[in-house]
Amino acid sequence: YKIHSCLNAVQIWLREYGEKECDVITNSWAAIIDGLKKLLEVKRYSPRTVEAYCGWWLRFAQEQRCAPGDLEELAIQSFVERMVLKKNVSASTQNQLFCALQKLWIDGLKHKSLDVKNLLRASDTTYLPFVLTREQVKILLAGSPAEWKLLFSLAYGCGLRLNEALNLRIKDVSLDRDLVIVQAGKGGKSRALPFPDSLKAATEIHLKERWKLYEDDLTAGFAQVDLPNALGRKYPKLETSWDYQYFFASKNLLRHPESGRFVRWHPLESTVQRNFKEVCRRCQLPECAHFHTLRHSFATHLLEAGISIREIQERLGHAKLDTTMIYTHVRTPSALAAHSPLDFL
């Protein structure tokens, strides 16, 4: 999105102040939001966090009829209360909104602190994730078309997030070492995962087909890929190398969002989610299942198999053990735990 174009709505709200005053106020909000966006990018916040925060800042600015310097804490409190009471946002969304506005108040408007912060945060809530049974996972994978079966299988077999699976490069999947390397996952953390033995044959076939597609793209000039950090500037030839090609390639050529050129990118997340839901519908699986359910099922099934919670934490890439402990509440009770202690007297 473009910040300045999104702020056109602010001008409509501020017409009563006169054209000149309206432009001054609009430009002031635009400058602050643009500066905050650059600050988050310099601090290496994830693109999704930057996008979410900017979205809240724009929405908040559109409802303000004063210059940024005249903003009072009451305006922030009223906005959060309206989102909670009238829009009925979830507790996690409320806390995300609070963090965004607190960043705007302190880093954007240069205040020391937000005094009403204790009134705006939602209390911690416990959400139990939906988990597929082992039999349901078998049905899902058996009913998946060949185009998506390996992606769904690898995501379940390694507990990958959707963006982690799609961002895998050829070099990140090592059949010789039986490893899958997740580079710069959530929070910028990387981790190594054991490669499922049952997927080796399918992966070898996939790599042969992927090589043929790569050769065709190389000849046609569509083999350039985006490279992390400054690798593209340091090593220009890497952008067409085999090792840095996406492991899961898009069926059709896609226009790169920055360069505008057509490339063989990875499938779009929306495309994967849509096809996953379609497979679930055909297999008559619960409608609440989505791609991330594979990750929840991976963790729960490992726990049921006796794998330690610490090992599962490492495989999932969780920073805190408390995050992983949630799966202890959704595992299937063992035969011993399913009985009452009275039965053993």
Secondary structure, 3 states (H helix, E strand, C coil): CCHHHHCHHHHHHCHHHCHHHHHHHHHHHHHHHHHHHHHHHHCCCCHHHHHHHHHHHHHHHHCCCCCHHHCCHHHHHHHHHHHHHCCCCCHHHHHHHHHHHHHHHHHHCCCCCCCCHHHHCCCCCCCCCCCCCHHHHHHHHHCCCHHHHHHHHHHHHHCCCHHHHHCCEHHHEECCCCEEEECCCHHHCCEEEECCHHHHHHHHHHHHHHHHHHHHHHHHCCCCCCCCCCHHHHCHHHHHCCCCCECCCCCCCEECCCCCCEECCCCCHHHHHHHHHHHHHHCCCCCCCCCCHHHHHHHHHHHHCCCCHHHHHHHHCCCCHHHHHHHHHCCCCCCCCCCCHHHHC
